[in-house]
Amino acid sequence: MNKLQLLTVCAAALAQAASASPAPDVTLRVTPEREYIYKSGPREVIVQVEIEGRKVDDDGRRSPMNLAIVLDRSGSMEGAKIEKARQAAAMAVDKLADDDFFSLVTYDSETNLLIEPQRIGNRDNREELKQRIHRIQPGGSTALHAGVVLGAKQVRQKLVKERVNRVILLSDGIANAGPSRPSDLSSLGRELRSDGISVSTVGLGDDYNEDLMTALAEASNANYYYVKDAEKLPGIFAQELGASRSLLARSITIRISAPEGVRLKEIVGRPDIKCGDRTAEISMPELFGAEKRRFLVRAVAEENVPESVEAAQVELNYAAVNGDPAPAQRIAAKVAFTDDEKKANDSIQVEVARENSVVQNRLAKELAVRLADEGKATDAVAVLRNQAAVNAAAPAPMQVPAMPQENQRLEAAAADLEARGGLDKARRKAMQFENFADKYQKVR
């Protein structure tokens, strides 16, 4: 075998080995909004940074759970609400595995540990747990903060990093006993997140405080659900437990850096993420199977940069569920400059353009909610309609299929706000839920 043949065989062997290596649990993708930047324009480019957990086959394998359910049993839960809440909690018992840990806290004006942390166990134990759940009856006021604290205390007793350590909170009313400001719930969420516990929140009906529920879910890196109809509660609990089946990665860090001649301006729509001129860092405590998270980085190139440049360099690091570090992934977003404005517009990447539109629409709706809360309904209507007009006037490549539907939602919200002179409870909750889902790429 001559030298050329030997090199060919070695190359083929290396290629086969590479193709046979398993896909990473988390994949990094980096895509600039356009391949070409118009030289005479603002010289800005948006770079989409996406991470995606691999899809986990439903083969019976899943992450072990350490779950506490915290149920509102205040007087407003009487009737169908408490019945469906009991059904949802009982269904959770059926969904969990024998070795999973389960506890349940109820709260009204006071908190009560109904089921202490224990393994789900065999069929007889499951039936006993469900019988205790079905005896829950409505009571008095709403000590929401204290209920979450007691629920988290149960999770801490069985806290192991290999488990999904989660609280599911259900409430249908305003927290009127104990700490009740969004900042109180955010502080609690951050504290629990640092301990490895997340709190998914379920708001039922139109009388709970959605600001409290979103603050707690956001701060603890979990999920928030707006459930108008109590009949849907069992399905929501099933969805939440299903989403928690496949923990893939922990301690996720995305580091973004800009080369010489390029400045980072912001992580679009995420003022909570610190962004310097040259570097930004995004941290997430965990990622689940098939979960996607996208971030848009706005960068600007100075006039003295070369004809092509790396608009951003991105590095992903994370740990496997067992704590072992995964190999780092590094990708750069490359763009070139052109004197042809049409060429620049034609190079728009539809996926990134759509995500940018989603973010801008979300920011408009968030601003409209704040203005409506301040009694500035006319200004809120103008914000929504102006955003719809901006969407409609975007270049043709940016007119992605979802744009007309989103504009219809913006106009519907504007018309409703204009007719009522403000946001009613249902509309405000719907807009807040849409904003949360869009911000964290959750399914509505």
C-alpha positions as CSV (number, residue, x, y, z in Angstrom):
1,M,0.0,0.0,0.0
2,N,1.5,3.3,-1.0
3,K,1.5,6.5,1.0
4,L,-1.5,8.0,-0.8
5,Q,-3.6,4.9,-0.3
6,L,-2.7,4.8,3.4
7,L,-3.7,8.4,3.9
8,T,-7.0,7.7,2.1
9,V,-7.7,4.7,4.3
10,C,-6.9,6.6,7.5
11,A,-9.1,9.5,6.4
12,A,-12.0,7.1,5.7
13,A,-11.5,5.5,9.1
14,L,-11.5,8.8,10.9
15,A,-14.7,9.9,9.0
16,Q,-16.4,6.7,9.9
17,A,-15.5,7.1,13.6
18,A,-16.7,10.7,13.6
19,S,-20.0,9.7,12.0
20,A,-20.4,6.9,14.5
21,S,-19.9,9.2,17.6
22,P,-23.1,9.9,19.4
23,A,-24.8,13.3,18.9
24,P,-24.3,15.7,21.8
25,D,-27.0,16.1,24.4
26,V,-27.2,19.8,23.6
27,T,-26.4,21.3,20.2
28,L,-25.3,24.9,19.6
29,R,-26.3,26.8,16.5
30,V,-25.3,30.3,15.6
31,T,-26.9,32.2,12.7
32,P,-26.6,35.8,11.6
33,E,-29.8,37.5,10.6
34,R,-28.3,38.2,7.1
35,E,-25.2,37.1,5.3
36,Y,-24.4,40.6,3.9
37,I,-24.6,43.9,5.7
38,Y,-25.3,47.1,3.7
39,K,-22.2,49.3,4.0
40,S,-24.2,52.6,3.9
41,G,-26.7,51.4,6.5
42,P,-26.4,51.2,10.3
43,R,-23.8,48.3,10.0
44,E,-25.8,46.4,12.6
45,V,-26.4,42.6,12.6
46,I,-28.5,40.4,14.8
47,V,-27.0,37.0,15.6
48,Q,-29.3,34.2,16.8
49,V,-27.8,31.9,19.3
50,E,-29.8,28.7,19.8
51,I,-29.3,25.6,21.9
52,E,-31.4,22.5,21.6
53,G,-31.6,19.4,23.7
54,R,-31.6,16.2,21.7
55,K,-35.0,14.5,21.4
56,V,-35.3,11.7,24.0
57,D,-37.2,8.6,22.8
58,D,-40.2,7.7,25.0
59,D,-38.7,4.3,25.9
60,G,-39.5,4.4,29.6
61,R,-36.3,6.0,30.6
62,R,-36.5,9.4,32.3
63,S,-34.9,11.4,35.0
64,P,-36.0,10.6,38.6
65,M,-38.3,13.2,40.1
66,N,-38.5,14.8,43.5
67,L,-41.9,16.6,43.3
68,A,-43.9,18.7,45.7
69,I,-47.4,19.9,44.8
70,V,-48.6,23.1,46.5
71,L,-52.4,23.4,46.2
72,D,-54.4,26.5,46.9
73,R,-57.4,25.4,49.0
74,S,-58.7,28.9,49.8
75,G,-62.5,29.5,49.8
76,S,-62.5,30.6,46.1
77,M,-61.5,27.1,45.1
78,E,-64.8,25.7,46.1
79,G,-66.7,23.6,43.5
80,A,-65.3,22.5,40.2
81,K,-61.9,24.1,40.8
82,I,-61.0,22.1,43.9
83,E,-62.4,18.9,42.3
84,K,-60.2,19.3,39.2
85,A,-57.2,20.3,41.3
86,R,-57.7,17.0,43.3
87,Q,-57.9,15.1,40.0
88,A,-54.7,16.7,38.7
89,A,-52.8,15.9,41.8
90,A,-54.0,12.3,41.8
91,M,-53.1,12.0,38.2
92,A,-49.5,13.2,39.1
93,V,-49.3,10.3,41.5
94,D,-50.2,7.9,38.8
95,K,-47.6,9.4,36.4
96,L,-44.7,9.2,38.8
97,A,-42.4,6.1,39.0
98,D,-42.2,3.9,42.1
99,D,-38.9,5.4,43.1
100,D,-39.9,9.0,42.6
101,F,-40.4,11.2,45.7
102,F,-43.7,13.0,46.2
103,S,-45.1,15.4,48.8
104,L,-48.2,17.6,48.9
105,V,-48.8,20.9,50.7
106,T,-52.2,22.7,50.9
107,Y,-52.6,26.3,51.9
108,D,-55.3,28.8,52.7
109,S,-54.8,31.3,55.5
110,E,-52.4,28.7,56.9
111,T,-50.2,26.0,55.4
112,N,-50.6,22.3,55.9
113,L,-48.3,19.4,55.1
114,L,-50.8,16.8,53.9
115,I,-48.3,14.3,52.5
116,E,-44.7,14.3,53.7
117,P,-41.9,13.4,51.3
118,Q,-42.0,9.7,50.4
119,R,-41.4,7.3,47.6
120,I,-44.5,6.7,45.4
121,G,-44.0,3.0,46.1
122,N,-46.4,0.2,45.1
123,R,-50.0,0.3,44.0
124,D,-51.4,0.2,47.5
125,N,-49.4,3.2,48.5
126,R,-50.5,5.1,45.4
127,E,-54.1,4.5,46.3
128,E,-53.6,5.7,49.8
129,L,-51.9,8.9,48.6
130,K,-54.8,9.5,46.2
131,Q,-57.4,8.9,48.9
132,R,-55.7,11.6,51.0
133,I,-55.7,14.0,48.1
134,H,-59.4,13.5,47.4
135,R,-60.2,14.5,51.0
136,I,-58.9,18.1,50.4
137,Q,-61.6,20.7,51.1
138,P,-61.6,24.5,50.5
139,G,-60.9,26.8,53.4
140,G,-60.0,30.5,54.0
141,S,-57.5,33.1,52.7
142,T,-54.5,32.7,50.4
143,A,-51.0,32.4,52.0
144,L,-49.3,31.7,48.7
145,H,-45.7,32.6,49.7
146,A,-45.8,30.4,52.9
147,G,-47.2,27.5,50.8
148,V,-44.3,27.6,48.4
149,V,-41.8,27.8,51.2
150,L,-43.3,24.8,52.9
151,G,-43.4,22.9,49.6
152,A,-39.8,23.7,48.9
153,K,-38.8,22.5,52.4
154,Q,-40.2,19.1,51.5
155,V,-38.2,18.9,48.2
156,R,-35.0,19.9,50.1
157,Q,-35.4,16.9,52.3
158,K,-34.8,14.6,49.3
159,L,-32.7,16.9,47.2
160,V,-30.2,15.1,45.0
161,K,-28.7,16.7,41.9
162,E,-29.4,13.8,39.7
163,R,-33.2,14.3,40.3
164,V,-35.5,16.9,38.8
165,N,-36.3,18.8,42.0
166,R,-39.5,20.7,41.4
167,V,-42.5,22.4,43.0
168,I,-45.8,22.8,41.2
169,L,-47.9,25.6,42.6
170,L,-51.6,26.0,41.8
171,S,-53.5,29.1,42.8
172,D,-56.7,30.8,41.7
173,G,-56.6,33.9,43.9
174,I,-54.8,36.9,45.1
175,A,-52.1,36.3,47.7
176,N,-53.6,38.1,50.7
177,A,-51.8,36.5,53.6
178,G,-48.0,37.0,54.0
179,P,-45.6,38.4,51.4
180,S,-47.5,39.3,48.3
181,R,-45.4,41.5,46.0
182,P,-43.8,40.2,42.8
183,S,-40.4,41.2,44.2
184,D,-41.1,38.9,47.2
185,L,-41.8,36.0,44.9
186,S,-38.8,36.8,42.6
187,S,-36.5,36.7,45.6
188,L,-37.9,33.4,46.7
189,G,-37.5,32.0,43.2
190,R,-33.9,33.1,43.0
191,E,-33.2,31.5,46.4
192,L,-34.7,28.2,45.4
193,R,-33.0,28.3,42.0
194,S,-29.6,28.6,43.7
195,D,-30.5,25.5,45.8
196,G,-31.4,23.5,42.6
197,I,-35.2,23.8,43.0
198,S,-37.6,25.2,40.4
199,V,-41.2,26.2,40.8
200,S,-43.7,25.8,38.0
201,T,-46.8,27.9,38.5
202,V,-50.4,27.3,37.4
203,G,-52.8,30.2,37.5
204,L,-56.4,29.1,37.4
205,G,-59.3,31.4,36.4
206,D,-59.1,35.2,36.1
207,D,-58.7,36.3,39.7
208,Y,-55.1,35.3,40.5
209,N,-52.2,37.7,40.3
210,E,-50.3,36.8,37.1
211,D,-47.4,39.1,38.0
212,L,-46.7,37.0,41.1
213,M,-46.9,33.7,39.2
214,T,-44.7,34.7,36.3
215,A,-42.1,36.3,38.7
216,L,-41.8,33.1,40.7
217,A,-41.6,30.9,37.6
218,E,-39.1,33.1,35.8
219,A,-36.8,33.6,38.8
220,S,-36.6,29.8,39.4
221,N,-36.2,28.9,35.7
222,A,-39.5,26.9,35.5
223,N,-42.8,27.1,33.6
224,Y,-46.0,29.3,34.0
225,Y,-49.5,28.3,32.8
226,Y,-52.6,30.3,32.5
227,V,-55.6,28.0,32.8
228,K,-58.9,29.6,32.3
229,D,-61.0,26.4,32.5
230,A,-60.5,24.1,35.5
231,E,-61.3,21.1,33.2
232,K,-57.9,21.5,31.7
233,L,-56.0,21.2,34.9
234,P,-55.2,17.4,34.7
235,G,-53.8,18.0,31.1
236,I,-51.6,20.8,32.3
237,F,-50.2,18.7,35.1
238,A,-49.5,15.9,32.6
239,Q,-47.8,18.4,30.3
240,E,-45.6,19.7,33.1
241,L,-44.6,16.2,34.3
242,G,-43.9,15.1,30.7
243,A,-41.7,18.2,30.1
244,S,-39.7,17.2,33.2
245,R,-39.1,13.6,32.1
246,S,-35.8,14.1,30.2
247,L,-33.2,16.2,32.0
248,L,-30.2,16.4,29.7
249,A,-27.8,19.1,30.9
250,R,-27.0,21.2,33.9
251,S,-24.9,24.4,34.6
252,I,-25.2,25.6,31.0
253,T,-23.1,28.6,30.0
254,I,-23.1,30.4,26.7
255,R,-20.2,32.8,26.3
256,I,-20.4,35.4,23.5
257,S,-17.5,37.6,22.5
258,A,-16.9,40.1,19.8
259,P,-13.7,40.4,17.8
260,E,-11.7,43.6,17.3
261,G,-13.8,46.2,15.4
262,V,-17.2,44.8,16.5
263,R,-19.2,45.8,19.6
264,L,-22.0,43.9,21.3
265,K,-24.9,46.2,22.1
266,E,-27.5,44.0,23.8
267,I,-29.2,40.6,24.1
268,V,-32.4,41.7,22.4
269,G,-35.4,41.8,24.8
270,R,-33.4,40.5,27.7
271,P,-32.2,43.5,29.8
272,D,-31.7,41.0,32.7
273,I,-28.6,39.5,30.8
274,K,-25.6,41.7,31.2
275,C,-23.9,42.6,27.9
276,G,-20.6,44.4,27.7
277,D,-19.0,45.9,24.6
278,R,-17.0,42.8,23.9
279,T,-18.5,40.0,26.0
280,A,-21.8,38.6,27.3
281,E,-22.6,35.5,29.3
282,I,-25.9,33.6,29.5
283,S,-26.4,31.0,32.2
284,M,-29.1,28.4,32.6
285,P,-29.4,25.8,35.4
286,E,-30.8,23.0,33.2
287,L,-32.1,21.9,29.9
288,F,-34.6,19.1,29.0
289,G,-35.0,16.8,26.0
290,A,-36.1,18.6,22.8
291,E,-36.1,22.0,24.6
292,K,-34.9,24.9,22.6
293,R,-33.7,28.3,23.9
294,R,-32.9,31.2,21.5
295,F,-31.2,34.4,22.2
296,L,-30.7,37.4,19.8
297,V,-27.4,39.3,20.0
298,R,-27.3,42.8,18.5
299,A,-23.8,43.7,17.3
300,V,-22.5,46.7,15.3
301,A,-19.3,46.7,13.2
302,E,-17.1,49.8,13.0
303,E,-16.2,51.3,9.6
304,N,-12.6,50.2,9.6
305,V,-13.3,46.4,9.8
306,P,-12.4,44.2,6.8
307,E,-14.8,43.2,4.0
308,S,-15.9,40.2,6.1
309,V,-15.9,39.8,9.8
310,E,-17.0,37.4,12.6
311,A,-19.9,39.3,14.1
312,A,-19.8,37.1,17.2
313,Q,-17.9,34.1,18.6
314,V,-20.0,31.8,20.7
315,E,-18.9,29.0,23.1
316,L,-21.2,26.5,24.8
317,N,-20.3,24.6,27.9
318,Y,-22.5,22.4,30.1
319,A,-22.4,19.4,32.4
320,A,-24.1,16.1,31.9
321,V,-26.7,15.0,34.4
322,N,-24.0,13.1,36.3
323,G,-21.9,16.2,36.6
324,D,-19.3,15.3,34.0
325,P,-18.4,18.3,31.7
326,A,-19.4,17.9,28.1
327,P,-17.0,18.9,25.3
328,A,-17.2,22.6,24.6
329,Q,-18.8,23.7,21.3
330,R,-17.6,26.9,19.5
331,I,-19.1,28.6,16.5
332,A,-18.6,32.0,14.9
333,A,-21.2,34.0,13.0
334,K,-19.5,35.4,9.8
335,V,-20.9,38.2,7.7
336,A,-19.7,40.3,4.8
337,F,-20.3,43.8,3.6
338,T,-21.8,44.9,0.4
339,D,-22.6,48.2,-1.5
340,D,-25.8,46.5,-2.8
341,E,-28.7,47.1,-0.5
342,K,-30.9,44.6,-2.3
343,K,-28.3,41.9,-1.9
344,A,-28.2,42.6,1.8
345,N,-32.0,42.4,2.1
346,D,-32.1,39.2,0.0
347,S,-29.6,37.6,2.3
348,I,-32.0,37.7,5.3
349,Q,-32.3,34.4,7.1
350,V,-36.1,33.8,7.6
351,E,-35.8,31.8,10.8
352,V,-33.8,34.6,12.5
353,A,-36.1,37.3,11.1
354,R,-39.1,35.5,12.5
355,E,-37.5,35.2,15.9
356,N,-36.6,38.9,15.9
357,S,-40.3,39.7,15.0
358,V,-41.5,37.6,17.9
359,V,-39.2,39.4,20.3
360,Q,-40.2,42.9,19.0
361,N,-43.9,41.9,19.2
362,R,-43.4,40.7,22.8
363,L,-41.7,43.9,23.8
364,A,-44.6,45.9,22.3
365,K,-47.1,43.9,24.2
366,E,-45.1,44.2,27.5
367,L,-45.0,47.9,27.1
368,A,-48.8,48.0,26.2
369,V,-49.6,46.1,29.4
370,R,-47.5,48.6,31.5
371,L,-49.2,51.6,29.9
372,A,-52.6,50.1,30.4
373,D,-51.8,49.5,34.0
374,E,-50.9,53.2,34.3
375,G,-54.3,54.2,32.8
376,K,-52.7,55.2,29.5
377,A,-55.0,53.0,27.3
378,T,-54.7,55.3,24.2
379,D,-50.9,55.1,24.4
380,A,-51.1,51.3,24.8
381,V,-53.3,51.0,21.7
382,A,-50.8,53.2,19.7
383,V,-47.9,50.9,20.7
384,L,-49.7,47.8,19.5
385,R,-50.9,49.3,16.2
386,N,-47.5,50.8,15.5
387,Q,-45.8,47.4,16.0
388,A,-48.3,45.9,13.5
389,A,-47.4,48.6,11.0
390,V,-43.7,48.0,11.5
391,N,-44.3,44.3,10.8
392,A,-46.3,45.0,7.7
393,A,-43.6,47.4,6.3
394,A,-40.7,45.0,6.8
395,P,-38.8,43.9,3.6
396,A,-40.4,41.0,1.7
397,P,-37.9,38.4,2.9
398,M,-39.0,39.2,6.5
399,Q,-42.7,38.6,5.7
400,V,-42.6,35.2,7.2
401,P,-45.8,33.0,7.3
402,A,-46.5,33.7,11.0
403,M,-46.5,37.5,10.6
404,P,-50.1,38.0,9.5
405,Q,-51.4,35.9,12.4
406,E,-49.3,37.9,14.9
407,N,-50.5,41.2,13.4
408,Q,-54.1,39.9,13.8
409,R,-53.4,39.2,17.5
410,L,-51.9,42.7,18.0
411,E,-54.9,44.4,16.3
412,A,-57.4,42.3,18.3
413,A,-55.7,43.3,21.6
414,A,-55.6,46.9,20.4
415,A,-59.3,46.9,19.5
416,D,-60.3,45.3,22.8
417,L,-58.2,47.7,24.7
418,E,-59.6,50.7,22.8
419,A,-63.2,49.5,23.3
420,R,-62.9,48.9,27.0
421,G,-60.5,51.8,27.9
422,G,-58.2,49.3,29.5
423,L,-57.3,45.6,29.9
424,D,-59.8,43.3,31.6
425,K,-58.5,40.4,33.7
426,A,-58.8,37.8,31.0
427,R,-57.1,39.8,28.3
428,R,-54.2,40.9,30.6
429,K,-53.6,37.3,31.6
430,A,-53.7,36.1,28.0
431,M,-51.1,38.7,27.0
432,Q,-48.9,37.9,29.9
433,F,-49.0,34.2,29.1
434,E,-48.2,34.8,25.5
435,N,-45.3,37.0,26.5
436,F,-43.9,34.4,28.8
437,A,-44.3,31.6,26.2
438,D,-42.5,33.8,23.6
439,K,-39.7,34.8,25.9
440,Y,-38.9,31.3,26.9
441,Q,-39.9,29.5,23.7
442,K,-42.7,27.6,25.4
443,V,-45.6,26.0,23.7
444,R,-48.8,28.1,24.2
